[in-house]
Amino acid sequence: MISVSGDKESLLRRLRRVEGQIRGVQKMVEEDRYCMDVLVQLAAVKSAANSIGLALLENHAKSCVKEAVESGRGDEAMQELADVLRSFVK
């Protein structure tokens, strides 16, 4: 379940922007653009995706993890969060 607490439209807008960036990178490759230009755009895509992920992580910690702690399931929720953080930062 994705809990975005009213910020769903903002997240979707940001995801659509990343989608557009990816299409732009595809076009750059099709056009045989200079590899450094492509790499700069890929770095921008990665940064934007990470920013979205961090927003989701923050929201999850403030809502789902908080709720789990309050209901006595904190250890499980914290382990889940740690596992996701590990995969997120790789």
C-alpha positions as CSV (number, residue, x, y, z in Angstrom):
1,M,0.0,0.0,0.0
2,I,1.4,3.4,-0.9
3,S,0.5,6.1,1.6
4,V,1.2,9.5,0.1
5,S,-1.0,11.6,2.4
6,G,-2.5,13.9,-0.1
7,D,0.7,14.3,-2.1
8,K,-0.2,11.7,-4.7
9,E,-0.6,14.2,-7.5
10,S,2.7,15.8,-6.8
11,L,4.5,12.4,-6.8
12,L,2.7,11.5,-10.1
13,R,3.7,14.8,-11.7
14,R,7.3,14.1,-10.7
15,L,7.2,10.6,-12.0
16,R,5.8,11.8,-15.3
17,R,8.7,14.3,-15.5
18,V,11.2,11.4,-15.0
19,E,9.4,9.4,-17.6
20,G,9.8,12.4,-20.0
21,Q,13.5,12.6,-19.1
22,I,13.9,8.9,-19.9
23,R,12.2,9.4,-23.3
24,G,14.6,12.3,-23.9
25,V,17.6,10.1,-23.1
26,Q,16.3,7.4,-25.5
27,K,16.0,10.0,-28.2
28,M,19.6,11.2,-27.5
29,V,20.9,7.6,-27.9
30,E,18.9,7.1,-31.1
31,E,20.4,10.4,-32.5
32,D,23.9,9.3,-31.5
33,R,24.4,12.3,-29.3
34,Y,27.7,12.9,-27.5
35,C,28.0,10.3,-24.7
36,M,28.9,12.9,-22.1
37,D,25.6,14.7,-22.8
38,V,23.7,11.4,-22.4
39,L,25.5,10.7,-19.1
40,V,24.6,14.1,-17.7
41,Q,21.0,13.5,-18.5
42,L,21.1,10.1,-16.9
43,A,22.6,11.6,-13.8
44,A,19.6,14.0,-13.8
45,V,17.2,11.1,-14.1
46,K,18.9,9.3,-11.3
47,S,18.7,12.4,-9.1
48,A,15.1,12.9,-9.8
49,A,14.2,9.3,-9.1
50,N,16.1,9.3,-5.9
51,S,14.3,12.5,-4.8
52,I,11.0,10.8,-5.4
53,G,12.1,7.7,-3.5
54,L,13.3,9.8,-0.5
55,A,9.9,11.6,-0.4
56,L,8.2,8.2,-0.3
57,L,10.6,6.9,2.4
58,E,10.0,10.0,4.5
59,N,6.2,9.7,4.2
60,H,6.4,6.0,5.0
61,A,8.5,6.7,8.2
62,K,6.1,9.4,9.3
63,S,3.0,7.4,8.8
64,C,3.3,3.6,8.4
65,V,6.3,3.2,10.7
66,K,4.9,5.5,13.3
67,E,1.6,3.6,13.3
68,A,3.4,0.3,13.5
69,V,5.5,1.5,16.5
70,E,2.4,2.8,18.3
71,S,0.6,-0.5,17.7
72,G,3.5,-2.6,19.0
73,R,4.9,-3.7,15.7
74,G,7.8,-1.3,15.7
75,D,10.6,-3.9,15.4
76,E,9.1,-5.4,12.3
77,A,8.5,-2.0,10.7
78,M,12.0,-0.8,11.5
79,Q,13.6,-3.9,10.0
80,E,11.5,-3.4,6.9
81,L,12.5,0.2,6.7
82,A,16.2,-0.7,7.2
83,D,16.0,-3.4,4.4
84,V,14.4,-0.9,2.0
85,L,17.0,1.8,2.8
86,R,19.8,-0.7,2.2
87,S,18.5,-1.5,-1.3
88,F,17.7,2.2,-2.0
89,V,21.2,3.4,-1.3
90,K,23.0,0.7,-3.4
